[in-house]
Amino acid sequence: MADIMPVNAIAKLIGKTDKRLWRIIIHYVNRDLEQQDLSKVRRIGVDKTSTKPSHNYVSFFVEMDTNKVVFVTEGKKSSLVQAFKDHLLKHRGDQELI
């Protein structure tokens, strides 16, 4: 449900706190990230978004062939490309193929 509904709405629906649900979501996202295999990634798109008016930026890297987000991080600086590269190498990706 978390991919189609706000966590707060889910919490009210099932009678749990949103904090508890966020802990569960974060646990499973981190578990899946550890198992992420980026060995087949060939094309990456990069974009950023922000929340107004505070302008807190989030950058995301998308595998263009599958339209799946493969890396998300705070900020918008060019140094985030190095952070993605590190993530790619950690998860069996090959920078030379991109």
C-alpha positions in Angstrom: 0.0 0.0 0.0 2.9 2.4 0.7 3.6 2.9 -3.0 0.1 4.2 -3.7 -1.0 5.8 -0.4 0.6 8.2 2.2 2.0 6.3 5.2 -0.2 8.4 7.5 -3.3 7.2 5.8 -2.2 3.6 5.9 -1.5 4.0 9.6 -5.0 5.2 10.3 -6.5 2.5 8.2 -4.7 -0.4 10.0 -4.6 1.2 13.5 -0.8 1.5 13.8 1.3 4.6 14.2 3.0 6.1 11.2 6.4 5.9 13.0 6.0 2.2 13.3 5.1 1.8 9.6 8.1 4.0 8.6 10.4 1.7 10.7 9.1 -1.3 8.8 9.3 0.3 5.4 12.9 1.5 6.1 13.9 -2.0 7.2 12.6 -3.6 4.0 14.0 -0.9 1.7 17.4 -1.3 3.3 17.3 -5.1 3.1 16.4 -4.9 -0.6 19.1 -2.3 -1.2 21.7 -4.7 0.1 20.6 -7.3 -2.4 20.4 -4.9 -5.3 22.1 -6.1 -8.5 23.1 -3.4 -10.9 25.2 -5.6 -13.2 22.7 -5.1 -16.2 22.5 -1.3 -15.9 23.5 0.4 -19.2 21.6 3.7 -19.4 21.1 6.1 -16.5 19.0 9.2 -16.3 19.5 11.8 -13.5 17.1 14.3 -12.2 16.4 16.3 -9.0 13.3 17.6 -7.2 12.8 19.9 -4.3 10.2 20.8 -1.7 9.2 24.4 -1.8 9.7 26.8 -0.2 12.6 25.2 1.7 14.3 23.9 -1.4 15.5 20.6 0.1 16.8 18.8 -3.0 16.7 15.1 -3.7 18.5 13.7 -6.7 17.6 10.4 -8.2 19.2 8.1 -10.7 16.9 6.0 -13.0 17.7 3.0 -15.1 16.3 4.1 -18.4 15.6 0.7 -19.9 13.3 -0.3 -17.0 12.3 3.1 -15.6 13.3 1.9 -12.1 14.9 4.2 -9.6 18.2 2.7 -8.6 19.7 5.4 -6.4 18.4 8.3 -4.4 20.3 10.8 -2.3 19.9 14.3 -0.8 21.3 17.3 -2.6 21.9 18.4 -6.1 25.7 18.8 -6.4 27.7 17.2 -9.1 29.5 15.2 -6.4 26.4 13.1 -6.3 27.6 11.4 -9.5 30.5 10.0 -7.5 28.1 8.8 -4.8 26.1 7.0 -7.5 29.3 5.5 -9.0 30.2 4.1 -5.5 26.8 2.7 -5.2 26.9 1.2 -8.6 30.3 -0.5 -7.9 29.1 -1.8 -4.6 26.1 -3.5 -6.3 28.0 -5.3 -9.1 27.6 -2.5 -11.7 30.2 -1.7 -14.2 30.8 2.0 -14.8 32.4 1.3 -18.2 29.1 -0.1 -19.6 27.1 3.1 -18.8 
